[in-house]
Each structure stands twice: as C-alpha cells, then as structure tokens.
Amino acid sequence: MVQPRRVAVMGVTGSIGRQSLDVLRRSPQFELVAVSAGRRVEELVSVVREFRVPRVGVPDDVSATRVRDECGDAVEVVVGDEGLAELSADADVVVNAVVGFAGLPVTLATLLAGRRLALANKESLIAAAPLVEGVRSTPGAEIWPVDSEHCALHQCLVGSSPAPRHPDVERLWITASGGPFRGYDATQLDGVSRDEALRHPTWQMGPKITVDSSTLMNKGLEVLEASALFGVEVERIGVVVHPQSIVHSMVEYVDGSVLAQLSAPDMRLAIAYCLGAPERLDHHWGQLDFSSGFRLDFEPPDRVNFPALDLAYACARRGGAAPAWMSAANEVAVEAFLDGRLAWREIVPLVASTLESYDDSPLESVAHLRDEDARARAVAHGNLPQ
C-alpha cells in the first residue's frame, strides 16, 4: 500500500493556505500532518478538527493556550520560529504561505531538512537569496514555486539546459495583469483609495500582495525571485502586461522559440502542481474552454507611473541586503497604506527614500539579515508621515 504524502501548510488561514486545503480535500493521496497560523485561532482550530491535524504552530503562548483548550491533548502545539522550523521537518512537502519576511524560518528549515518546499512566500527568498542558495544543496531539498508566474516558468523550463544559468534561454518573461490601475495617468493615481487598490481585476489574493500588484512592486519582487530560483540574471528577465492573466509566464529560447503556460487564473492549479509532482492531479483547476474563444493582449508596463519595477531591478544589481531592505520597507509602507496612514502614491517613494540609507555590504548570515531587516524597518517607520 502506498503511503500518503505528508503535507504541512504554514500560514494555513491565509489565501494560499485556504486554497491549499481545497486541493487537499480532493486529494486522498495526501495527509495534512502540520499547520501554522497567526492569530486567527478560531479558523485554525476549525482546520485542525476537520483534517485531524496532529501538530500545530502558533506565534505566542496566548494563542497556544487557546488551541490547547479547544483541541485537547491529542494535538501538539509549538510556539514561535523554532516551533515552525520543527514542523517544517515533519512533512514530505511544506507549503510556505506565511506572509512577508516572517516566512524565512520555514524556508530555511524545510530545505535544511531535505524536504520539498512549495514556496508561496517570495519575500523570504528575495531577502535571503544568498543564504537560501547555501542550503538548497542539502540532499533531498528542492524548491517548487507556488506563485503562478514562477510555477509557469518552472513548467516551461523543463528540458532546458540548467547549468550554468540556462545557457539556451534568451529571456524569461513574467506577465502582469497591470492591476486595478492599468492605464491610469498621474492625476488619476493621486486619488486612488484603499478599496480601489484591493479590487484586483483577475485574482483573489490577500491584502498585502493585492496592494503590491496595484503598485507593480509584486512584479519587481517576482523578477528577483525568478533570478534566485532559476539562476538567471535580472537582465534576462522581462515583464510584460497581459490583462487577461491567462498566459502566466513565458520562456524565450535562443533559437526564437517561446514556450508559455496558459490557464484560467486559479492558484489551486499551481498548488496542486507543487504538491503532486511528478504526477499531475486531475482536478482541472484553471481549465480553459478554447471553443468559446478569447483574446490574449500584451503591452509594455508603464514604468513612469509605476516606478517600483525599476526600483526592484536596481536593488537586484546592488545585491547584498538591498533586496531585503526593499522588501522590508515595502511591508512597512503597505501596512501604513492599509491602515490609512499613507497615500497610495506615497508607497513606492517611501521605499525609495528608505533605500537611500542602505550601505552596500555582502549578506553574511541569518543574524546579519535580521539586523538589516530591522534597520530597514526602523528607517521606513521614521520616514512615515507624522
């Protein structure tokens, strides 16, 4: 009898976490053995009961007490970063759906344990790319990207010559929907609201990534992520606006051939791909009806009104902790915007002004990275309007 593949979902109450549960409900070949969440304890308890999850990670002792009271002694509860690292060694596949820099311990622990990492937490890879690269060589360790764009690139690169740096690849193309403000001029962008920024035209996502999509910061982060994942320098990674969000990414080869991955926008397809590989699960998420007809449009991004993209390329060229500073400052800026303390047009300028305080230096350790992250956040908070 084939044993079920053991799965851990870190950040189970977020958008990717919930969609991972959708995949697991229809896939008896998997067993959910560990989950973690922030402070949505009621939802976490509901998941634990539905899937009979034996191990749970929470951020603090208060949440741990609540989970123990609700679930009893049959459930083991671990607390903090060390607890998440312990859970990450428990499964065959770990879905890292933790939001922001907080996902770094999961990324490192999963790879150090020689497990498959289904990565939806781009910030940890972007901020810590040199450190993550150092543990990817652990026997059994592998990264399978959950982001739709990188999942598409992963599929289109099958058969490519990987070493060194995919020499048969001319360019990686990452597509962008353009977000809710595609086509807006400077005057229109001056007055956009929180609700408008959260109204993504094609995807249902969490608030942070939705705001990043509206500024195109998300595409900038994805460029850095693609470079780290596939070993391709940023000069060979392009971004193109594709409002239908059907072509998720493309690989242009040196002979002129272009391979693209197409599907209707549904993150469950990418999650299922990462969980099931090398087998494809026959759930048909994202299936297209070619008989109905549809159009595919492409246009260059507006780099004048959406400067986050060029800022990301500049950080990639600087290297060191510059991407970590950009990611940290952006988290502060987006949180301030969502709280009503910062205008939409001020998000990227705040990130840029924060980067002016960064001194170029190589990234040496996790402790060094944490120090740089803390410095960037302190500078960003200091730059917020009083």
N, C-alpha and C positions, 0 to 999 in steps of 0.2 A: 504494500500500500504506500502510495506517495504521500510523504508528509507535507502538510500545508506550509506555504512560505510565510514566515513570521514577519509581521509589519509593525513598525512603530510610527505614530504620527505625532510630531512635535508641533504644537500650535493648532490643536485639533478643533478649536472653536472659531477659528478664522475662516475666511472664504475658501482658501485652498484646503484647509483641514476638513471642512464640511463636505467639499466635493470629493475628497479622498474617501470619506465614509460612503458616499454614493457609489463609488467604484467597488468598495469592499462589500457592500450589501448585495451586489450582484455577482460576487466572485468567491465562491466557496473554497477555492484553492488557496485562499489567504486566511491567516489568523491574526487578529489585532492583539498584540501582546503588551503594548505600552502606549500611553498617550500623555501629552502635557498640554497645559493651557495657562493663560494668565489669571485673570480674576473673575472669569465667567464660570463660577463654581457650579451653579445650577445646571448649566448646559454640559459642563464637564461630567458631572455626576450622571446625567442622563445618558451620555455616551458610554460611560463605564458600565452602567446597568444593561444597556441594550446589547453591547458586544461582550459583556463579562470580561472586561479588561483586568488583568491581574496586577498591573503596575502603573502608577500614575505619578506625574511630576507637576509640581506647583511652585510658584515663586517665593512663598513665605509660609511661616508657621500658622498664621491665621487661616489661610486657605487650606493648609494641610489638615488642621483640626476639623474644619467643615466637611472636607471629603471623608475623613475617617468616621465622623459622626453619621454621615449619610450612607456610607458603603460598608462599614463594619471592618472586622479584622481580616476578611478574605482578600482585601485589596491592600497592597503595599504602597505607601506614599513616600516619595522622596522630594527633597526641597532644594531649590537653587540650582546654580550652574553645575555643581558637582553631581547633583541628582540627575540632571538632564544628560550629562556625559555618561552616567551609569546606565540610564535607559537606552542610550544610543548603541550600547554594546550588546543589547539584549535581543536584537532583531536581525533578520536577514536583510531587510530593506528598511531604511529610515527616511520618512518624508520630513524634510526640514521646512516647515511652513511658519516658523517663528518670524515675526516682523522685525526688520531692522538689524542693527549690529548685535542685538541680543541673541541672534541665531548662531553666532560664531562658535560657542562651545559645542553645539550639536554637530556642526560641520566637521570640526577637528576631531571630536571623539568618535564619530562614525567612521571616518577614514582611518584613524589610528587603530580602530578595532577590526579593520579589514572588511568592512561591510559596504553594501551598495547604498549610496546617498542619492535619494531622489530630491534634488535641490530646487526649492522654490524661494529660498532666501538669498537673493542676489547680493545683498549688502555685505554679508559676511565674506563672500568670495572676493568681492571688489575691494573691500577694505584690507583684506588679509591675503591677497593673491600670492605673494612670495611664501608666506607661512603655509598656506594650503598646499601649494605646489610641493613643499617639502614632505608632506605626509601622504600624497597621492600614490607614492611608490610602495606603500605598505601592501604586502601580499593580500589579495582579495579586495582591496579598496577600489572603488570606482564611483564616478560621478555621472549621474543621469539627470539632465536638466529638465525641470518641470515647466519653466517658462515656455510659453508656446513658441516663441521665436527661436529659442535655443534648442528646444526639442525638435523643431523643424530642421535646423541646421544639422543636428545630430543625425537625423534620418537621411538628409541629403549628402552627408559626408561619408556614408557607408560606401566602401570601395575606393575612397580616396587614399593617396599615399600619405600616411600620417607623419613620417619623420624624414627630414626635420621640417616642422612647421607647414605641413601640407603643401609641398612644392608644386603640385599640379593644380592648385587653386589660385585663380586670379583674384577673386574677391568674394567675401561673404556679404550678402545683402540682408539687412534686417528691416522688416516692414513696420510701419507705424500707421495707426488709423488716423492720426492727426489730432485725436482727442476732440473734446466738445468745442474747441475754439479754432478749429481749422478754418483758414480763410479770414479770420478776424484781423483788422488793422489795429494800430496802436491806440486809436481813440476808443474803439470797441473794447479792447482789453483793459482799459483803465477802470471800467466799472463792473467787471465780472464779479459774481458773488460766489460764496461757498457752495450753495446749492447747484449753481451752474457748473462749477468745476467738478462736482461729484456726479454729473449726469453724462457718463461716458456713452458714446453712440453705439458701441458694439459689445462691450464686455461688462460683466457684473463682477466687480472686484471690491477689495477692502478700500477704506477711505484714503489711506496713505498712498497706495500705488495708483489710485484713480487720480489724485491730485498730481502725482508725478507724471502721469500720462498727459494731463492737461498742459503742463509746462514743457513737455518733451524731455524732462530730466530722466524719465524712465528709459527713454531710448538711449540717452547718454550712458546711463548705468549699464544698459544691455550691451553697448559696444564694449565697455570694459569687461563685462562678464564673458562675452564671446571670445575676447582676446585671451583671457585667463583660461577658459575652458578648452579652447581648441589650439592654443599656441600660435595664433595668427596675429601679427602686429596690427595696431589700430589703423594704420594707413591702408590696409587691405580690407577694411570693414566699412561698408557704406550703409546709409539709412535712406529709405525711400518711403514716401507716404502712400498708403494704399487704403483708402477709406472703407472698403468692403470687409477688410480683415478676413479674407478667405485664403490668400497666399500669406503664409506665416513667416517664411524666410526663404532665401534662395542662395544657392552656391553657384558661382560663375567659375567655370574651369578654364584653363589656359588655352584649350582648343576652341573656345567660344561657346561650348555647351553650357546651358543653365538648367540646374535641377531645382525644382520648387516643391514644397509640401503644401497641399491645399486641404482645407476642411472648413466647415462652418465653425464659428468661434465657440468653442466649448472646452474648458480647461480639463474636463474629465478625460478627454482623449489623451492629452499629454500625460496625465497622472497614470492612466491605465498602461500607456506605453512604457513608462518607467518602472511600474510595479511588475508587469508581466514579462518583460523582455527576458530571453529572446523570443518568447511567444507573443503573438498579438491577441488581445482579448476581443471576442466577437460581440462587443456591446453596441457598436455602430454610432457612438457619440461623434458628432461633427460630420455625419454623412451628408454629402451633397446630392442634390437632385439635378443632374445635368440636363434632363429632359425639359425642365422648366425654364432654362435659360437665365443667365445672369451676366453681369459685366465686371470686368477687372480693370480698374483705373490706377495709374501710378503718377506721382508728381514729386518734385524735389521738396524737401522740408523748408519752411520759412525760417532761416537762421537769424534774421534780423529781429523779428518779434518773439522768437523762441531761442534765446541765446544759450540755454542750458546745454544744448548739443555740443557747441563749440567749446564750452567750458569743460565738458567731460573729456573731449579729445585732448585738450591742453593738460588736464590732470594726468591722463594716461601717459603722455610724453614726459611729464616730470617724474612720474614713478614714485618710489618710496612710499611715504604716508600721504601723499597728495590725494589719491582717490579716497582714502579713509577720511581725510578732512572734508572733502566734498560731500561724501555720504552722510557724515555726522552733522555737518552744518545744514544739509538739506532736511534731515529728520527734524532738527530744531525749527527750521523755517516752516515746514509743512504743518507741524504741530501748532505753531503760533497762528498760522493761517486758519486752520480748522477751529481754533479757539476764538477767532475773531480779533486777534491782536496784530495781524499783519495782512496787508492787502495782497491780492494775487500777484500783482505786478512787482511786488517787493520780494517775492520768494527767491528768485534767482540772483538779483543784486545782493541780497543778504549772504548767499552762499559765496558769491564772488568776493565780497568785502572780507569775509572770514578767511578766505584763502590768501589774502594779502598778508596775513600774519604767519603763514606757514613758512618754515625754514626747511629747505631741501635736506633730507637725510635718508639713508637706507633704513629699511624696516628690519629690525634685528630679532625681535621676539614678540610673543603674545603680550608680555608685560609692557614692552615698548609701545605696541599698538594700542593697548588700553590707555596708556598715558597720552598718546597723540589724540585718541578719540576724545578723551576728557578735555584736553586743551582746546580742541576744535569746538566742542560744545560750549565750553566756557566763553570763548571768543564770540561765538554765534549768539549766545544769550546776551552778551554785552552789547552786541550790535543791534539788538531788537529795539524798536521804538519804545521810548519810556512813556 
